[in-house]
Amino acid sequence: MVLNAARLFDAGKPCGSEANMCKLAGSEAAWHAADTCLQTHGGFGYTQEYDIERKFRETRLYQTAPISTNLILSHVAIHELGMPKSF
């Protein structure tokens, strides 16, 4: 998916939806991996010596910055699914 978005970008074609979907998939994968890691380590996952708590906080950031998951879903809904904009 990333290579397809990059190929479209290099060709000067619109690639906003593809890039947004890549970011969404990546942030979701990171979140689920961090959640599983924290769940596996239990209470030790919250200690700073294992560095899991920092990774867990960082993966949450991926879902909100620089563009939030809701804005990505809105972009895809409007530009790919043809749903109307709501004001």
N, CA, C and O atoms as a CHARMM CRD file, in Angstrom:
* protein
*
  348
    1    1 MET  N      0.82700  -1.17600   0.00000 PROA 1      0.00000
    2    1 MET  CA     0.00000   0.00000   0.00000 PROA 1      0.00000
    3    1 MET  C      0.88300   1.25600   0.00000 PROA 1      0.00000
    4    1 MET  O      0.58700   2.23500  -0.68600 PROA 1      0.00000
    5    2 VAL  N      1.95600   1.21200   0.76800 PROA 2      0.00000
    6    2 VAL  CA     2.87100   2.35500   0.82200 PROA 2      0.00000
    7    2 VAL  C      3.54700   2.55900  -0.53400 PROA 2      0.00000
    8    2 VAL  O      3.66200   3.68600  -1.01500 PROA 2      0.00000
    9    3 LEU  N      3.99000   1.46600  -1.14100 PROA 3      0.00000
   10    3 LEU  CA     4.64800   1.57400  -2.45000 PROA 3      0.00000
   11    3 LEU  C      3.69600   2.11200  -3.50600 PROA 3      0.00000
   12    3 LEU  O      4.11000   2.88300  -4.37200 PROA 3      0.00000
   13    4 ASN  N      2.43900   1.72400  -3.44900 PROA 4      0.00000
   14    4 ASN  CA     1.45100   2.23200  -4.39500 PROA 4      0.00000
   15    4 ASN  C      1.24500   3.73400  -4.19900 PROA 4      0.00000
   16    4 ASN  O      1.17800   4.48100  -5.17400 PROA 4      0.00000
   17    5 ALA  N      1.14700   4.17400  -2.96000 PROA 5      0.00000
   18    5 ALA  CA     0.99100   5.60500  -2.67800 PROA 5      0.00000
   19    5 ALA  C      2.21700   6.37600  -3.15800 PROA 5      0.00000
   20    5 ALA  O      2.08900   7.45700  -3.73300 PROA 5      0.00000
   21    6 ALA  N      3.39700   5.82300  -2.92300 PROA 6      0.00000
   22    6 ALA  CA     4.62900   6.48900  -3.36500 PROA 6      0.00000
   23    6 ALA  C      4.70900   6.53500  -4.89200 PROA 6      0.00000
   24    6 ALA  O      5.14900   7.52900  -5.47000 PROA 6      0.00000
   25    7 ARG  N      4.28400   5.46500  -5.52600 PROA 7      0.00000
   26    7 ARG  CA     4.29000   5.42000  -6.99300 PROA 7      0.00000
   27    7 ARG  C      3.35200   6.48100  -7.56500 PROA 7      0.00000
   28    7 ARG  O      3.70300   7.17100  -8.52200 PROA 7      0.00000
   29    8 LEU  N      2.18200   6.61000  -6.99100 PROA 8      0.00000
   30    8 LEU  CA     1.23800   7.63800  -7.43400 PROA 8      0.00000
   31    8 LEU  C      1.80100   9.03900  -7.19900 PROA 8      0.00000
   32    8 LEU  O      1.67300   9.91400  -8.05600 PROA 8      0.00000
   33    9 PHE  N      2.41700   9.24800  -6.04900 PROA 9      0.00000
   34    9 PHE  CA     3.00800  10.55400  -5.73700 PROA 9      0.00000
   35    9 PHE  C      4.10900  10.89500  -6.73800 PROA 9      0.00000
   36    9 PHE  O      4.16500  12.01300  -7.24900 PROA 9      0.00000
   37   10 ASP  N      4.97300   9.93600  -7.01300 PROA 10     0.00000
   38   10 ASP  CA     6.06700  10.16500  -7.96000 PROA 10     0.00000
   39   10 ASP  C      5.55400  10.45200  -9.36500 PROA 10     0.00000
   40   10 ASP  O      6.19300  11.17800 -10.12700 PROA 10     0.00000
   41   11 ALA  N      4.40200   9.88300  -9.70900 PROA 11     0.00000
   42   11 ALA  CA     3.81900  10.09500 -11.03100 PROA 11     0.00000
   43   11 ALA  C      3.01600  11.39100 -11.09800 PROA 11     0.00000
   44   11 ALA  O      2.48000  11.73700 -12.15000 PROA 11     0.00000
   45   12 GLY  N      2.93300  12.10500  -9.98100 PROA 12     0.00000
   46   12 GLY  CA     2.18400  13.36000  -9.94900 PROA 12     0.00000
   47   12 GLY  C      0.68000  13.16600  -9.92100 PROA 12     0.00000
   48   12 GLY  O     -0.07400  14.08400 -10.24400 PROA 12     0.00000
   49   13 LYS  N      0.24000  11.97900  -9.53900 PROA 13     0.00000
   50   13 LYS  CA    -1.19400  11.68500  -9.47300 PROA 13     0.00000
   51   13 LYS  C     -1.70300  11.86900  -8.05000 PROA 13     0.00000
   52   13 LYS  O     -0.91600  11.84100  -7.10400 PROA 13     0.00000
   53   14 PRO  N     -3.01000  12.05800  -7.88800 PROA 14     0.00000
   54   14 PRO  CA    -3.56900  12.18600  -6.53700 PROA 14     0.00000
   55   14 PRO  C     -3.31300  10.91700  -5.70800 PROA 14     0.00000
   56   14 PRO  O     -3.55500   9.80200  -6.17100 PROA 14     0.00000
   57   15 CYS  N     -2.83400  11.10300  -4.51300 PROA 15     0.00000
   58   15 CYS  CA    -2.53000   9.94600  -3.66100 PROA 15     0.00000
   59   15 CYS  C     -2.93900  10.17100  -2.21000 PROA 15     0.00000
   60   15 CYS  O     -2.49100   9.45200  -1.31700 PROA 15     0.00000
   61   16 GLY  N     -3.79400  11.17300  -1.97300 PROA 16     0.00000
   62   16 GLY  CA    -4.20100  11.49700  -0.61000 PROA 16     0.00000
   63   16 GLY  C     -4.88500  10.35000   0.10500 PROA 16     0.00000
   64   16 GLY  O     -4.58200  10.06700   1.26400 PROA 16     0.00000
   65   17 SER  N     -5.79500   9.69600  -0.57200 PROA 17     0.00000
   66   17 SER  CA    -6.51800   8.58900   0.07500 PROA 17     0.00000
   67   17 SER  C     -5.58900   7.42500   0.36900 PROA 17     0.00000
   68   17 SER  O     -5.67000   6.81400   1.43500 PROA 17     0.00000
   69   18 GLU  N     -4.70700   7.11600  -0.57500 PROA 18     0.00000
   70   18 GLU  CA    -3.77100   6.01200  -0.37500 PROA 18     0.00000
   71   18 GLU  C     -2.82700   6.29800   0.79400 PROA 18     0.00000
   72   18 GLU  O     -2.58500   5.43000   1.63200 PROA 18     0.00000
   73   19 ALA  N     -2.29800   7.52000   0.84100 PROA 19     0.00000
   74   19 ALA  CA    -1.40100   7.88500   1.93900 PROA 19     0.00000
   75   19 ALA  C     -2.13000   7.86500   3.27500 PROA 19     0.00000
   76   19 ALA  O     -1.58600   7.40400   4.27800 PROA 19     0.00000
   77   20 ASN  N     -3.35400   8.36200   3.28800 PROA 20     0.00000
   78   20 ASN  CA    -4.14200   8.35700   4.51700 PROA 20     0.00000
   79   20 ASN  C     -4.44100   6.93900   4.98500 PROA 20     0.00000
   80   20 ASN  O     -4.37500   6.65400   6.18100 PROA 20     0.00000
   81   21 MET  N     -4.76900   6.04900   4.05200 PROA 21     0.00000
   82   21 MET  CA    -5.05500   4.66900   4.43000 PROA 21     0.00000
   83   21 MET  C     -3.80200   3.98000   4.97000 PROA 21     0.00000
   84   21 MET  O     -3.89700   3.14600   5.87100 PROA 21     0.00000
   85   22 CYS  N     -2.62500   4.32100   4.42600 PROA 22     0.00000
   86   22 CYS  CA    -1.36800   3.77100   4.94300 PROA 22     0.00000
   87   22 CYS  C     -1.14500   4.21900   6.38100 PROA 22     0.00000
   88   22 CYS  O     -0.78700   3.41400   7.24000 PROA 22     0.00000
   89   23 LYS  N     -1.35500   5.49400   6.63600 PROA 23     0.00000
   90   23 LYS  CA    -1.16800   6.01000   7.98800 PROA 23     0.00000
   91   23 LYS  C     -2.15100   5.36300   8.95500 PROA 23     0.00000
   92   23 LYS  O     -1.78200   5.00900  10.07400 PROA 23     0.00000
   93   24 LEU  N     -3.38700   5.21000   8.53000 PROA 24     0.00000
   94   24 LEU  CA    -4.39300   4.58300   9.38400 PROA 24     0.00000
   95   24 LEU  C     -4.00800   3.13500   9.70100 PROA 24     0.00000
   96   24 LEU  O     -4.05400   2.72000  10.85900 PROA 24     0.00000
   97   25 ALA  N     -3.63300   2.37600   8.68900 PROA 25     0.00000
   98   25 ALA  CA    -3.26200   0.97200   8.90200 PROA 25     0.00000
   99   25 ALA  C     -2.02800   0.86200   9.80100 PROA 25     0.00000
  100   25 ALA  O     -1.96600  -0.00200  10.67700 PROA 25     0.00000
  101   26 GLY  N     -1.05400   1.73700   9.58100 PROA 26     0.00000
  102   26 GLY  CA     0.15500   1.71100  10.39400 PROA 26     0.00000
  103   26 GLY  C     -0.10200   2.07400  11.84400 PROA 26     0.00000
  104   26 GLY  O      0.42500   1.43500  12.75400 PROA 26     0.00000
  105   27 SER  N     -0.91500   3.10100  12.05800 PROA 27     0.00000
  106   27 SER  CA    -1.20000   3.51300  13.43500 PROA 27     0.00000
  107   27 SER  C     -2.02000   2.46400  14.16700 PROA 27     0.00000
  108   27 SER  O     -1.82200   2.24700  15.36300 PROA 27     0.00000
  109   28 GLU  N     -2.93200   1.81400  13.46900 PROA 28     0.00000
  110   28 GLU  CA    -3.72900   0.74700  14.09200 PROA 28     0.00000
  111   28 GLU  C     -2.85700  -0.45800  14.43000 PROA 28     0.00000
  112   28 GLU  O     -3.00400  -1.05000  15.49900 PROA 28     0.00000
  113   29 ALA  N     -1.95000  -0.82300  13.52500 PROA 29     0.00000
  114   29 ALA  CA    -1.05300  -1.95600  13.78300 PROA 29     0.00000
  115   29 ALA  C     -0.14500  -1.66200  14.97400 PROA 29     0.00000
  116   29 ALA  O      0.06900  -2.52500  15.82500 PROA 29     0.00000
  117   30 ALA  N      0.38700  -0.44200  15.02900 PROA 30     0.00000
  118   30 ALA  CA     1.25700  -0.06600  16.14900 PROA 30     0.00000
  119   30 ALA  C      0.48700  -0.09400  17.46900 PROA 30     0.00000
  120   30 ALA  O      0.99700  -0.56500  18.48500 PROA 30     0.00000
  121   31 TRP  N     -0.74200   0.41500  17.44200 PROA 31     0.00000
  122   31 TRP  CA    -1.55400   0.43400  18.66000 PROA 31     0.00000
  123   31 TRP  C     -1.83400  -0.98200  19.16100 PROA 31     0.00000
  124   31 TRP  O     -1.70000  -1.25900  20.35300 PROA 31     0.00000
  125   32 HSD  N     -2.21800  -1.87000  18.25800 PROA 32     0.00000
  126   32 HSD  CA    -2.52500  -3.24300  18.66800 PROA 32     0.00000
  127   32 HSD  C     -1.27100  -3.96900  19.15700 PROA 32     0.00000
  128   32 HSD  O     -1.34300  -4.75800  20.09900 PROA 32     0.00000
  129   33 ALA  N     -0.12700  -3.70900  18.52800 PROA 33     0.00000
  130   33 ALA  CA     1.12100  -4.33000  18.97200 PROA 33     0.00000
  131   33 ALA  C      1.50100  -3.83100  20.36700 PROA 33     0.00000
  132   33 ALA  O      1.89000  -4.62400  21.22500 PROA 33     0.00000
  133   34 ALA  N      1.38800  -2.52300  20.59500 PROA 34     0.00000
  134   34 ALA  CA     1.72800  -1.96700  21.90300 PROA 34     0.00000
  135   34 ALA  C      0.75800  -2.45800  22.97500 PROA 34     0.00000
  136   34 ALA  O      1.16900  -2.74200  24.10000 PROA 34     0.00000
  137   35 ASP  N     -0.51300  -2.55900  22.63700 PROA 35     0.00000
  138   35 ASP  CA    -1.50800  -3.04900  23.57900 PROA 35     0.00000
  139   35 ASP  C     -1.22400  -4.50100  23.96100 PROA 35     0.00000
  140   35 ASP  O     -1.31200  -4.86800  25.13200 PROA 35     0.00000
  141   36 THR  N     -0.88500  -5.31800  22.97500 PROA 36     0.00000
  142   36 THR  CA    -0.55700  -6.72200  23.23300 PROA 36     0.00000
  143   36 THR  C      0.70400  -6.84100  24.08300 PROA 36     0.00000
  144   36 THR  O      0.78300  -7.67800  24.98300 PROA 36     0.00000
  145   37 CYS  N      1.68200  -6.00200  23.78900 PROA 37     0.00000
  146   37 CYS  CA     2.92400  -6.00200  24.56400 PROA 37     0.00000
  147   37 CYS  C      2.65500  -5.62600  26.01700 PROA 37     0.00000
  148   37 CYS  O      3.16400  -6.27300  26.93300 PROA 37     0.00000
  149   38 LEU  N      1.87100  -4.60100  26.22400 PROA 38     0.00000
  150   38 LEU  CA     1.53200  -4.16300  27.57500 PROA 38     0.00000
  151   38 LEU  C      0.72800  -5.24100  28.30200 PROA 38     0.00000
  152   38 LEU  O      0.96100  -5.50300  29.48200 PROA 38     0.00000
  153   39 GLN  N     -0.19900  -5.85200  27.61200 PROA 39     0.00000
  154   39 GLN  CA    -1.01000  -6.91100  28.20700 PROA 39     0.00000
  155   39 GLN  C     -0.13900  -8.10400  28.59000 PROA 39     0.00000
  156   39 GLN  O     -0.34400  -8.71400  29.63900 PROA 39     0.00000
  157   40 THR  N      0.82400  -8.43300  27.74700 PROA 40     0.00000
  158   40 THR  CA     1.71400  -9.56200  28.00800 PROA 40     0.00000
  159   40 THR  C      2.59700  -9.31400  29.22300 PROA 40     0.00000
  160   40 THR  O      2.82000 -10.21900  30.02700 PROA 40     0.00000
  161   41 HSD  N      3.10000  -8.09100  29.35800 PROA 41     0.00000
  162   41 HSD  CA     3.99200  -7.77500  30.46800 PROA 41     0.00000
  163   41 HSD  C      3.24900  -7.44700  31.75900 PROA 41     0.00000
  164   41 HSD  O      3.85800  -7.39700  32.82700 PROA 41     0.00000
  165   42 GLY  N      1.95100  -7.22600  31.67200 PROA 42     0.00000
  166   42 GLY  CA     1.17200  -6.93500  32.86200 PROA 42     0.00000
  167   42 GLY  C      1.61600  -5.65100  33.52800 PROA 42     0.00000
  168   42 GLY  O      1.88600  -4.65700  32.85300 PROA 42     0.00000
  169   43 GLY  N      1.69300  -5.66600  34.84900 PROA 43     0.00000
  170   43 GLY  CA     2.07000  -4.48200  35.61600 PROA 43     0.00000
  171   43 GLY  C      3.48100  -4.00300  35.31500 PROA 43     0.00000
  172   43 GLY  O      3.77300  -2.81300  35.44100 PROA 43     0.00000
  173   44 PHE  N      4.36100  -4.92100  34.91700 PROA 44     0.00000
  174   44 PHE  CA     5.72300  -4.51600  34.58100 PROA 44     0.00000
  175   44 PHE  C      5.76500  -3.63200  33.33500 PROA 44     0.00000
  176   44 PHE  O      6.73000  -2.89800  33.12400 PROA 44     0.00000
  177   45 GLY  N      4.73100  -3.70200  32.52100 PROA 45     0.00000
  178   45 GLY  CA     4.67200  -2.87800  31.32600 PROA 45     0.00000
  179   45 GLY  C      4.55600  -1.39900  31.62500 PROA 45     0.00000
  180   45 GLY  O      4.84700  -0.56300  30.76900 PROA 45     0.00000
  181   46 TYR  N      4.13200  -1.06900  32.83700 PROA 46     0.00000
  182   46 TYR  CA     3.98400   0.33300  33.22500 PROA 46     0.00000
  183   46 TYR  C      5.26300   0.92200  33.82500 PROA 46     0.00000
  184   46 TYR  O      5.34900   2.13400  34.02400 PROA 46     0.00000
  185   47 THR  N      6.24800   0.08100  34.11200 PROA 47     0.00000
  186   47 THR  CA     7.48400   0.59200  34.69600 PROA 47     0.00000
  187   47 THR  C      8.37600   1.17900  33.61700 PROA 47     0.00000
  188   47 THR  O      8.35900   0.74000  32.46700 PROA 47     0.00000
  189   48 GLN  N      9.14800   2.17100  34.00500 PROA 48     0.00000
  190   48 GLN  CA    10.00600   2.84600  33.03200 PROA 48     0.00000
  191   48 GLN  C     11.22500   2.00700  32.64900 PROA 48     0.00000
  192   48 GLN  O     11.83100   2.26000  31.60800 PROA 48     0.00000
  193   49 GLU  N     11.59400   1.03300  33.45000 PROA 49     0.00000
  194   49 GLU  CA    12.79400   0.26600  33.14500 PROA 49     0.00000
  195   49 GLU  C     12.62800  -0.65000  31.92000 PROA 49     0.00000
  196   49 GLU  O     13.62500  -1.03700  31.31100 PROA 49     0.00000
  197   50 TYR  N     11.40600  -0.99800  31.55400 PROA 50     0.00000
  198   50 TYR  CA    11.18700  -1.84800  30.38900 PROA 50     0.00000
  199   50 TYR  C     10.87600  -1.06600  29.12300 PROA 50     0.00000
  200   50 TYR  O     10.84500  -1.64900  28.04000 PROA 50     0.00000
  201   51 ASP  N     10.64900   0.21300  29.22600 PROA 51     0.00000
  202   51 ASP  CA    10.43800   1.08900  28.06600 PROA 51     0.00000
  203   51 ASP  C      9.12800   0.81100  27.31600 PROA 51     0.00000
  204   51 ASP  O      8.88900   1.38400  26.25300 PROA 51     0.00000
  205   52 ILE  N      8.29800  -0.05300  27.85900 PROA 52     0.00000
  206   52 ILE  CA     7.03900  -0.38300  27.20200 PROA 52     0.00000
  207   52 ILE  C      6.03900   0.74700  27.34900 PROA 52     0.00000
  208   52 ILE  O      5.29600   1.04600  26.41400 PROA 52     0.00000
  209   53 GLU  N      6.01300   1.37900  28.51400 PROA 53     0.00000
  210   53 GLU  CA     5.05400   2.46100  28.73900 PROA 53     0.00000
  211   53 GLU  C      5.28800   3.62000  27.77900 PROA 53     0.00000
  212   53 GLU  O      4.33100   4.25600  27.33800 PROA 53     0.00000
  213   54 ARG  N      6.54400   3.90200  27.45000 PROA 54     0.00000
  214   54 ARG  CA     6.84000   4.98200  26.49800 PROA 54     0.00000
  215   54 ARG  C      6.34400   4.61900  25.10500 PROA 54     0.00000
  216   54 ARG  O      5.72900   5.44200  24.42600 PROA 54     0.00000
  217   55 LYS  N      6.60700   3.40500  24.68600 PROA 55     0.00000
  218   55 LYS  CA     6.13700   2.95500  23.36700 PROA 55     0.00000
  219   55 LYS  C      4.61300   2.97400  23.30700 PROA 55     0.00000
  220   55 LYS  O      4.02900   3.32600  22.28300 PROA 55     0.00000
  221   56 PHE  N      3.97900   2.59700  24.40500 PROA 56     0.00000
  222   56 PHE  CA     2.52100   2.59900  24.44900 PROA 56     0.00000
  223   56 PHE  C      1.98500   4.01100  24.27200 PROA 56     0.00000
  224   56 PHE  O      1.02900   4.22200  23.52500 PROA 56     0.00000
  225   57 ARG  N      2.59200   4.98500  24.95500 PROA 57     0.00000
  226   57 ARG  CA     2.17600   6.38400  24.80700 PROA 57     0.00000
  227   57 ARG  C      2.43500   6.88700  23.39300 PROA 57     0.00000
  228   57 ARG  O      1.61200   7.60800  22.82900 PROA 57     0.00000
  229   58 GLU  N      3.57100   6.51200  22.81900 PROA 58     0.00000
  230   58 GLU  CA     3.89800   6.96500  21.46300 PROA 58     0.00000
  231   58 GLU  C      2.92200   6.43100  20.42800 PROA 58     0.00000
  232   58 GLU  O      2.56200   7.14600  19.49300 PROA 58     0.00000
  233   59 THR  N      2.49400   5.19500  20.58000 PROA 59     0.00000
  234   59 THR  CA     1.57200   4.63700  19.58800 PROA 59     0.00000
  235   59 THR  C      0.21700   5.32800  19.63000 PROA 59     0.00000
  236   59 THR  O     -0.48500   5.39000  18.62100 PROA 59     0.00000
  237   60 ARG  N     -0.14500   5.84000  20.78000 PROA 60     0.00000
  238   60 ARG  CA    -1.39400   6.60600  20.85800 PROA 60     0.00000
  239   60 ARG  C     -1.25200   7.91100  20.08100 PROA 60     0.00000
  240   60 ARG  O     -2.21100   8.38700  19.47300 PROA 60     0.00000
  241   61 LEU  N     -0.07100   8.47300  20.10600 PROA 61     0.00000
  242   61 LEU  CA     0.18900   9.70600  19.37500 PROA 61     0.00000
  243   61 LEU  C      0.01700   9.50400  17.87200 PROA 61     0.00000
  244   61 LEU  O     -0.44300  10.40900  17.17700 PROA 61     0.00000
  245   62 TYR  N      0.38100   8.33000  17.36700 PROA 62     0.00000
  246   62 TYR  CA     0.26500   8.06000  15.93000 PROA 62     0.00000
  247   62 TYR  C     -1.16900   8.15900  15.43800 PROA 62     0.00000
  248   62 TYR  O     -1.40300   8.41900  14.25800 PROA 62     0.00000
  249   63 GLN  N     -2.13400   7.95200  16.33500 PROA 63     0.00000
  250   63 GLN  CA    -3.54200   8.01600  15.94000 PROA 63     0.00000
  251   63 GLN  C     -4.10500   9.42400  15.96400 PROA 63     0.00000
  252   63 GLN  O     -5.22100   9.65600  15.49700 PROA 63     0.00000
  253   64 THR  N     -3.34500  10.36800  16.50200 PROA 64     0.00000
  254   64 THR  CA    -3.86200  11.72400  16.59900 PROA 64     0.00000
  255   64 THR  C     -3.02400  12.77300  15.88500 PROA 64     0.00000
  256   64 THR  O     -3.53300  13.85000  15.57500 PROA 64     0.00000
  257   65 ALA  N     -1.76600  12.49500  15.61700 PROA 65     0.00000
  258   65 ALA  CA    -0.89900  13.50400  15.00500 PROA 65     0.00000
  259   65 ALA  C     -0.17900  12.91700  13.79800 PROA 65     0.00000
  260   65 ALA  O      0.14000  11.72900  13.83700 PROA 65     0.00000
  261   66 PRO  N      0.08900  13.62400  12.77700 PROA 66     0.00000
  262   66 PRO  CA    -0.30200  15.00100  12.52000 PROA 66     0.00000
  263   66 PRO  C     -1.75200  15.13400  12.05400 PROA 66     0.00000
  264   66 PRO  O     -2.26900  16.24500  11.94500 PROA 66     0.00000
  265   67 ILE  N     -2.39900  14.02300  11.78500 PROA 67     0.00000
  266   67 ILE  CA    -3.81200  14.06500  11.40200 PROA 67     0.00000
  267   67 ILE  C     -4.51500  12.92300  12.12800 PROA 67     0.00000
  268   67 ILE  O     -3.99600  11.81000  12.20200 PROA 67     0.00000
  269   68 SER  N     -5.68700  13.20600  12.65500 PROA 68     0.00000
  270   68 SER  CA    -6.37000  12.20600  13.47300 PROA 68     0.00000
  271   68 SER  C     -7.04100  11.13400  12.61900 PROA 68     0.00000
  272   68 SER  O     -7.29100  11.31100  11.42700 PROA 68     0.00000
  273   69 THR  N     -7.31600  10.03300  13.27500 PROA 69     0.00000
  274   69 THR  CA    -7.99600   8.91200  12.62000 PROA 69     0.00000
  275   69 THR  C     -9.35500   9.34300  12.07400 PROA 69     0.00000
  276   69 THR  O     -9.75200   8.90800  10.99300 PROA 69     0.00000
  277   70 ASN  N    -10.06300  10.18200  12.80100 PROA 70     0.00000
  278   70 ASN  CA   -11.38200  10.63900  12.34200 PROA 70     0.00000
  279   70 ASN  C    -11.27900  11.45100  11.05800 PROA 70     0.00000
  280   70 ASN  O    -12.12500  11.31700  10.17400 PROA 70     0.00000
  281   71 LEU  N    -10.25800  12.28700  10.94400 PROA 71     0.00000
  282   71 LEU  CA   -10.08100  13.06000   9.70900 PROA 71     0.00000
  283   71 LEU  C     -9.71600  12.16100   8.53800 PROA 71     0.00000
  284   71 LEU  O    -10.14500  12.39800   7.40900 PROA 71     0.00000
  285   72 ILE  N     -8.93000  11.13700   8.80400 PROA 72     0.00000
  286   72 ILE  CA    -8.59000  10.17900   7.74300 PROA 72     0.00000
  287   72 ILE  C     -9.85000   9.47500   7.25600 PROA 72     0.00000
  288   72 ILE  O    -10.08600   9.37200   6.05200 PROA 72     0.00000
  289   73 LEU  N    -10.65200   8.99500   8.18800 PROA 73     0.00000
  290   73 LEU  CA   -11.88600   8.30200   7.80600 PROA 73     0.00000
  291   73 LEU  C    -12.82900   9.23800   7.05800 PROA 73     0.00000
  292   73 LEU  O    -13.50300   8.81900   6.11700 PROA 73     0.00000
  293   74 SER  N    -12.88100  10.48300   7.46400 PROA 74     0.00000
  294   74 SER  CA   -13.71100  11.47100   6.77800 PROA 74     0.00000
  295   74 SER  C    -13.22500  11.69400   5.34800 PROA 74     0.00000
  296   74 SER  O    -14.02900  11.74800   4.41700 PROA 74     0.00000
  297   75 HSD  N    -11.91600  11.82300   5.17600 PROA 75     0.00000
  298   75 HSD  CA   -11.34200  12.02900   3.84100 PROA 75     0.00000
  299   75 HSD  C    -11.67900  10.85600   2.91600 PROA 75     0.00000
  300   75 HSD  O    -12.11900  11.05200   1.78300 PROA 75     0.00000
  301   76 VAL  N    -11.46700   9.65200   3.40900 PROA 76     0.00000
  302   76 VAL  CA   -11.74000   8.45900   2.59400 PROA 76     0.00000
  303   76 VAL  C    -13.22900   8.35000   2.28200 PROA 76     0.00000
  304   76 VAL  O    -13.60100   7.99600   1.16300 PROA 76     0.00000
  305   77 ALA  N    -14.07500   8.64800   3.24900 PROA 77     0.00000
  306   77 ALA  CA   -15.52600   8.57100   3.02700 PROA 77     0.00000
  307   77 ALA  C    -15.97500   9.54300   1.94500 PROA 77     0.00000
  308   77 ALA  O    -16.80100   9.19700   1.10000 PROA 77     0.00000
  309   78 ILE  N    -15.43700  10.74700   1.96700 PROA 78     0.00000
  310   78 ILE  CA   -15.85200  11.76100   0.99000 PROA 78     0.00000
  311   78 ILE  C    -15.25000  11.50200  -0.37800 PROA 78     0.00000
  312   78 ILE  O    -15.95600  11.53600  -1.38600 PROA 78     0.00000
  313   79 HSD  N    -13.93100  11.23800  -0.41900 PROA 79     0.00000
  314   79 HSD  CA   -13.23200  11.16000  -1.70300 PROA 79     0.00000
  315   79 HSD  C    -13.27500   9.78600  -2.36700 PROA 79     0.00000
  316   79 HSD  O    -13.16700   9.69100  -3.58900 PROA 79     0.00000
  317   80 GLU  N    -13.43000   8.73500  -1.59100 PROA 80     0.00000
  318   80 GLU  CA   -13.43800   7.40000  -2.17300 PROA 80     0.00000
  319   80 GLU  C    -14.83800   6.77500  -2.20000 PROA 80     0.00000
  320   80 GLU  O    -15.19600   6.07700  -3.14800 PROA 80     0.00000
  321   81 LEU  N    -15.60800   7.02900  -1.16700 PROA 81     0.00000
  322   81 LEU  CA   -16.93100   6.40800  -1.07300 PROA 81     0.00000
  323   81 LEU  C    -18.03600   7.32500  -1.57200 PROA 81     0.00000
  324   81 LEU  O    -19.18000   6.89500  -1.71700 PROA 81     0.00000
  325   82 GLY  N    -17.70000   8.60100  -1.83800 PROA 82     0.00000
  326   82 GLY  CA   -18.67400   9.53200  -2.36700 PROA 82     0.00000
  327   82 GLY  C    -19.72400   9.97200  -1.37100 PROA 82     0.00000
  328   82 GLY  O    -20.80700  10.40400  -1.76500 PROA 82     0.00000
  329   83 MET  N    -19.43000   9.87300  -0.10600 PROA 83     0.00000
  330   83 MET  CA   -20.38700  10.30300   0.90800 PROA 83     0.00000
  331   83 MET  C    -20.39400  11.83100   0.96800 PROA 83     0.00000
  332   83 MET  O    -19.37700  12.46900   0.69800 PROA 83     0.00000
  333   84 PRO  N    -21.52100  12.40500   1.31700 PROA 84     0.00000
  334   84 PRO  CA   -21.61700  13.88000   1.35300 PROA 84     0.00000
  335   84 PRO  C    -20.86200  14.46100   2.54600 PROA 84     0.00000
  336   84 PRO  O    -20.71800  13.82000   3.58700 PROA 84     0.00000
  337   85 LYS  N    -20.39000  15.68300   2.36600 PROA 85     0.00000
  338   85 LYS  CA   -19.78700  16.40700   3.48200 PROA 85     0.00000
  339   85 LYS  C    -20.91800  16.86400   4.39400 PROA 85     0.00000
  340   85 LYS  O    -21.98900  17.24600   3.92400 PROA 85     0.00000
  341   86 SER  N    -20.67600  16.82300   5.68200 PROA 86     0.00000
  342   86 SER  CA   -21.68300  17.33600   6.60900 PROA 86     0.00000
  343   86 SER  C    -21.11800  18.58300   7.27600 PROA 86     0.00000
  344   86 SER  O    -19.93600  18.64200   7.61600 PROA 86     0.00000
  345   87 PHE  N    -21.95900  19.55100   7.45200 PROA 87     0.00000
  346   87 PHE  CA   -21.51900  20.82000   8.04500 PROA 87     0.00000
  347   87 PHE  C    -22.15800  21.03700   9.36000 PROA 87     0.00000
  348   87 PHE  O    -21.90800  22.05300  10.00800 PROA 87     0.00000
